[in-house]
Amino acid sequence: HRYPATGPPSSTLRSTLTPNVMDGHRLLIANRGEIAVRVIRTAQRLGLETIAIYTPSDALSPHVSLATESVELPVQPGASEAGPYLDVAAIVAVAVSHRATLVHPGYGFLSENAAFARAVRDAGIGFLGPSTQVILAMGLKHEARTIAVKAGVPVIPGELAGNMGQAVTIAHKIGYPVLIKASAGGGGMGMVACSSEEELAGLHIGRTN
């Protein structure tokens, strides 16, 4: 087929794939809201059956009604409704009991959880995301940086500091302002800009287990 630079129209997308490549597959979306809606709509264009998960307060959310099937996750009395979306065992159990062959984590929630990716694959279900090893490596920013350097990717000056003394020494070497980032923090968590040693000294820097 010849298509414009923008690619084939969505209505012809499935017909250009290998015949029957999606037949028999069932996709569980381990997420909610707009993220889940986008995944479901793409899956529908590919001819995939979809399974949504939700908590009671999300019962009327669009992703619940759009999916082929929807499964409610139980919430313990007084507990946050975000909890079930982070329950690895419960979500994998739903995937198995509803014959999912693929799991898409979306982003946020369990998308960067290596234990979740491993549990999904151990259950014989395809995980639509990075390998467990890649998730573990990218989860620690200093390890991700080391991998980038070894691969020849340009990076800004910076080093891992285990305590305040090391942080001050590194900051003097590379020059202010500096950006302090928690090695295991995601989504910008633990990120602070310091324009002087006085500002840096006001932070708590150290290793935690």
Secondary structure, 3 states (H helix, E strand, C coil): CCCCCCCCCHHHCHHHCCCCCCCCCEEEECCCHHHHHHHHHHHHHCCCEEEEEECHHHCCCHHHHHCCEEEECCCCCCCCCCHHHHCHHHHHHHHHHCCCCEEECCCCCCCCCHHHHHHHHHCCCEECCCCHHHHHHHHCHHHHHHHHHHCCCCCCCCCCCCEHHHHHHHHHHHCCCEEEECCCCCCCCCEEEECCHHHHHCCCCECCC
